[in-house]
């Protein structure tokens, strides 16, 4: 039989990852169908000048794709805005060669300077097709959401995770998620992204502590709960939400890869 071992994953290994392509600026929803072979990613934002330009924010999007197919985050994710300008956009390859079921991948980093039409809560959503093939728990499309209170003067949380987290088939994943904010007094909360915001549910048994930010997942418990099979190179997608104490939140969308049995 397999010997179980708990394995931590260092957050410092992270490269950023994630987000997406449709938008809700309350109450309207705008959907864009573009993109394929998405791996994961994240987004963050900061106010440009809270006193003189309270509706203007800079968004930074980091999205991970199959090498050679890297999509742009469309400006329409913000809904109706007064102005919306791509400040910078460039590609940076972060991995070459192959890695189990994920193959090669690269990241696109984009910055958008956005002036919203008015103050108030917004939900920024990018949804599109298509996620990487071969996922064990995913619908084909992806959808992930971030929230912002325009004119609050608050920045979003910033958090880091690897786009691909390796989980030995006989180990229990134990991963500390860290977040930061310009205000050192900020407290953070953590939750699983729901199927309504991501397009799919996390694997059974995947959890994150609401205040600790510690992710845990046991592949063998998943196998026992589902009555199915789990094997090396099985690939799962999941996402978490990091929120600050003012209600601003950002998603992190990433992959879990089952790897060979870990020796004791």
C-alpha positions as a printed NumPy array, in Angstrom:
array([[  0.   ,   0.   ,   0.   ],
       [  0.939,   3.646,  -0.265],
       [  2.53 ,   5.495,   2.633],
       [  0.909,   8.851,   3.224],
       [  3.036,  11.9  ,   3.841],
       [  2.06 ,  15.52 ,   4.382],
       [  3.853,  17.896,   2.067],
       [  3.959,  21.71 ,   2.297],
       [  4.232,  23.852,  -0.815],
       [  6.27 ,  27.056,  -0.443],
       [  4.468,  30.167,  -1.636],
       [  7.82 ,  31.61 ,  -2.65 ],
       [  7.85 ,  29.191,  -5.595],
       [  4.94 ,  31.113,  -6.997],
       [  4.936,  32.879, -10.281],
       [  1.643,  34.747, -10.555],
       [ -1.313,  33.313, -12.339],
       [ -4.74 ,  33.905, -13.812],
       [ -7.891,  35.862, -14.973],
       [-10.497,  36.084, -17.627],
       [-12.863,  37.695, -20.37 ],
       [-16.527,  39.141, -19.762],
       [-17.856,  41.815, -17.487],
       [-20.439,  43.028, -15.142],
       [-20.519,  46.665, -14.266],
       [-23.694,  46.47 , -12.223],
       [-26.211,  45.596, -13.406],
       [-25.262,  44.722, -17.008],
       [-23.286,  41.661, -18.157],
       [-21.034,  41.72 , -21.212],
       [-19.632,  38.398, -22.476],
       [-16.699,  37.85 , -24.824],
       [-15.865,  34.533, -26.493],
       [-12.143,  34.454, -27.125],
       [ -9.188,  32.471, -25.858],
       [ -8.285,  28.795, -25.566],
       [ -6.04 ,  26.494, -23.55 ],
       [ -6.151,  28.738, -20.513],
       [ -4.166,  27.507, -17.481],
       [ -4.883,  30.057, -14.757],
       [ -4.03 ,  33.48 , -13.37 ],
       [ -4.957,  36.457, -11.179],
       [ -5.69 ,  40.179, -11.174],
       [ -5.023,  43.115,  -8.839],
       [ -5.795,  46.826,  -8.91 ],
       [ -4.771,  50.128,  -7.294],
       [ -6.402,  53.587,  -7.277],
       [ -4.41 ,  56.085,  -9.353],
       [ -5.304,  59.269,  -7.466],
       [ -8.047,  58.724,  -4.848],
       [ -8.437,  62.454,  -4.145],
       [ -8.456,  64.042,  -7.608],
       [ -9.488,  61.039,  -9.766],
       [-11.391,  58.684,  -7.425],
       [-12.925,  56.616, -10.267],
       [ -9.593,  55.837, -11.953],
       [ -7.789,  52.539, -11.278],
       [ -4.869,  50.616, -12.701],
       [ -5.563,  46.896, -13.17 ],
       [ -2.753,  44.358, -13.513],
       [ -3.734,  41.051, -15.136],
       [ -1.481,  38.008, -15.181],
       [ -2.861,  35.169, -17.29 ],
       [ -1.276,  31.813, -18.105],
       [ -1.712,  30.057, -21.456],
       [ -0.308,  27.334, -23.641],
       [  2.908,  28.637, -25.174],
       [  2.115,  30.085, -28.577],
       [ -1.53 ,  30.85 , -27.757],
       [ -1.693,  33.803, -25.379],
       [ -4.901,  35.817, -25.208],
       [ -5.53 ,  39.462, -24.386],
       [ -7.818,  40.499, -21.55 ],
       [-10.453,  42.611, -23.353],
       [-11.233,  46.093, -22.118],
       [-14.91 ,  45.123, -21.992],
       [-14.413,  43.284, -18.71 ],
       [-15.026,  46.592, -16.921],
       [-18.405,  47.301, -18.45 ],
       [-19.254,  50.927, -19.356],
       [-16.348,  53.227, -18.531],
       [-15.473,  56.813, -19.309],
       [-12.045,  55.858, -20.63 ],
       [-10.185,  52.584, -20.845],
       [ -6.605,  52.453, -22.065],
       [ -4.062,  49.639, -22.19 ],
       [ -1.069,  51.147, -20.465],
       [  1.379,  48.308, -21.097],
       [  1.103,  44.813, -22.511],
       [  3.864,  42.293, -23.079],
       [  4.525,  38.555, -23.046],
       [  6.996,  36.751, -20.819],
       [  7.61 ,  33.031, -21.176],
       [  7.884,  31.424, -17.755],
       [  8.38 ,  27.756, -18.622],
       [  9.828,  25.755, -21.481],
       [  9.796,  22.024, -22.122],
       [  7.127,  19.769, -20.641],
       [  5.745,  19.145, -17.186],
       [  3.43 ,  16.187, -16.865],
       [ -0.028,  16.932, -18.203],
       [  0.455,  20.696, -18.523],
       [  3.12 ,  20.754, -21.271],
       [  4.49 ,  24.232, -21.992],
       [  3.003,  27.469, -20.778],
       [  3.644,  31.192, -20.859],
       [  2.228,  34.249, -19.141],
       [  0.787,  37.503, -20.415],
       [  1.037,  40.542, -18.139],
       [ -1.286,  43.442, -18.938],
       [ -1.95 ,  46.777, -17.24 ],
       [ -5.17 ,  48.662, -17.928],
       [ -5.767,  52.27 , -16.874],
       [ -9.529,  52.463, -16.331],
       [-11.82 ,  55.368, -15.422],
       [-15.222,  54.096, -14.295],
       [-18.356,  56.064, -15.118],
       [-19.435,  56.429, -11.48 ],
       [-18.777,  55.296,  -7.913],
       [-20.018,  52.135,  -6.235],
       [-19.481,  48.375,  -6.104],
       [-18.543,  46.58 ,  -9.324],
       [-17.981,  42.961, -10.245],
       [-15.335,  42.495, -12.928],
       [-15.679,  39.134, -14.671],
       [-13.773,  37.535, -17.508],
       [-15.401,  34.37 , -18.89 ],
       [-14.481,  32.535, -22.044],
       [-13.429,  29.295, -23.702],
       [-11.298,  27.239, -23.241],
       [ -9.455,  25.653, -20.357],
       [ -6.593,  23.209, -20.866],
       [ -7.715,  19.768, -22.049],
       [ -7.679,  16.703, -19.824],
       [ -9.065,  18.202, -16.614],
       [-10.785,  15.765, -14.255],
       [-13.262,  18.251, -12.747],
       [-13.913,  21.048, -15.194],
       [-16.429,  22.409, -17.58 ],
       [-14.749,  23.514, -20.793],
       [-15.195,  27.244, -20.182],
       [-13.823,  29.391, -17.401],
       [-15.256,  32.32 , -15.468],
       [-13.639,  34.117, -12.554],
       [-14.669,  37.297, -10.769],
       [-13.076,  40.129,  -8.81 ],
       [-14.923,  42.821,  -6.855],
       [-14.08 ,  46.513,  -6.462],
       [-15.713,  49.396,  -4.609],
       [-15.051,  52.3  ,  -6.981],
       [-14.174,  55.576,  -5.183],
       [-13.31 ,  53.775,  -1.947],
       [ -9.636,  54.626,  -2.484],
       [ -8.742,  51.041,  -1.606],
       [ -6.341,  48.743,  -3.441],
       [ -7.153,  45.078,  -3.95 ],
       [ -5.372,  42.33 ,  -2.071],
       [ -2.338,  40.948,  -3.911],
       [ -1.676,  37.229,  -3.593],
       [  0.668,  34.672,  -5.115],
       [  0.408,  31.002,  -6.047],
       [  2.135,  28.777,  -8.601],
       [ -0.009,  28.161, -11.672],
       [  0.75 ,  24.437, -11.253],
       [  0.853,  22.808,  -7.818],
       [  2.228,  19.268,  -7.746],
       [  0.577,  16.866,  -5.3  ],
       [  2.204,  13.431,  -4.787],
       [ -0.505,  10.796,  -4.988],
       [  0.207,   9.551,  -1.454],
       [  0.604,  13.001,   0.163],
       [ -1.674,  15.553,   1.792],
       [ -1.311,  18.984,   0.229],
       [ -0.667,  21.706,   2.803],
       [ -0.199,  25.129,   1.195],
       [ -0.056,  28.543,   2.88 ],
       [ -1.571,  31.338,   0.794],
       [ -0.14 ,  34.76 ,   1.595],
       [ -1.662,  38.121,   0.724],
       [ -0.484,  41.72 ,   0.963],
       [ -2.008,  45.201,   0.931],
       [ -0.517,  48.724,   1.122],
       [ -2.316,  49.157,   4.453],
       [ -0.452,  46.979,   6.994],
       [ -3.536,  46.891,   9.241],
       [ -5.597,  45.077,   6.585],
       [ -6.939,  41.658,   7.489],
       [ -7.713,  39.059,   4.84 ],
       [-10.252,  36.291,   4.435],
       [-10.052,  33.302,   2.112],
       [-12.68 ,  31.148,   0.456],
       [-13.174,  28.688,  -2.369],
       [-14.451,  30.21 ,  -5.577],
       [-17.938,  28.887,  -6.31 ],
       [-18.978,  27.163,  -9.546],
       [-21.086,  30.225, -10.396],
       [-17.963,  32.403, -10.439],
       [-15.471,  29.969, -12.004],
       [-17.493,  27.617, -14.209],
       [-16.536,  24.519, -12.226],
       [-16.339,  23.127,  -8.698],
       [-13.057,  22.394,  -6.89 ],
       [-12.154,  18.73 ,  -6.401],
       [-13.975,  17.038,  -3.514],
       [-12.155,  17.601,  -0.214],
       [-10.236,  20.67 ,  -1.382],
       [-10.43 ,  23.333,   1.362],
       [ -8.929,  26.623,   2.503],
       [ -9.018,  28.087,   6.013],
       [-11.187,  31.213,   6.076],
       [ -8.758,  33.173,   8.26 ],
       [ -5.551,  31.131,   8.034],
       [ -5.35 ,  30.902,   4.253],
       [ -4.065,  27.325,   4.506],
       [ -5.082,  25.04 ,   1.638],
       [ -5.454,  21.318,   2.319],
       [ -6.301,  18.472,  -0.043],
       [ -5.94 ,  14.704,   0.233],
       [ -5.972,  12.865,  -3.135],
       [ -6.679,   9.507,  -1.483],
       [ -9.661,  10.925,   0.412],
       [-10.856,  12.288,  -2.933],
       [-10.584,   8.801,  -4.4  ],
       [-12.488,   7.265,  -1.47 ],
       [-15.224,   9.923,  -1.625],
       [-15.826,   9.628,  -5.346],
       [-15.4  ,   5.875,  -5.759],
       [-13.518,   6.664,  -8.936],
       [ -9.881,   6.577,  -9.846],
       [ -7.001,   8.945,  -9.31 ],
       [ -3.7  ,   8.487, -11.076],
       [ -0.381,  10.15 , -11.8  ],
       [ -0.784,  13.04 , -14.287],
       [ -4.439,  13.575, -13.424],
       [ -5.001,  17.295, -13.641],
       [ -7.559,  19.353, -11.678],
       [ -8.484,  23.026, -11.791],
       [ -9.539,  25.104,  -8.82 ],
       [ -9.721,  28.725,  -7.675],
       [ -9.749,  30.652,  -4.426],
       [-10.922,  34.148,  -3.482],
       [ -8.813,  36.497,  -1.353],
       [-10.783,  39.387,   0.194],
       [ -9.801,  42.319,   2.387],
       [-11.789,  43.783,   5.271],
       [-13.391,  46.412,   3.007],
       [-14.923,  43.826,   0.662],
       [-12.495,  44.114,  -2.251],
       [-11.595,  40.664,  -3.558],
       [ -9.516,  38.968,  -6.224],
       [ -9.391,  35.383,  -7.501],
       [ -6.443,  33.048,  -8.016],
       [ -7.091,  30.331, -10.58 ],
       [ -4.597,  27.449, -10.75 ],
       [ -3.992,  23.75 , -11.465],
       [ -3.34 ,  20.694,  -9.3  ],
       [ -1.24 ,  17.929, -10.838],
       [ -1.058,  14.431,  -9.316],
       [  2.546,  13.201,  -9.328],
       [  4.427,  10.035,  -8.436],
       [  4.259,   8.541,  -4.953],
       [  6.452,  10.431,  -2.509],
       [  9.017,   8.391,  -0.582],
       [  9.089,   8.653,   3.196]])
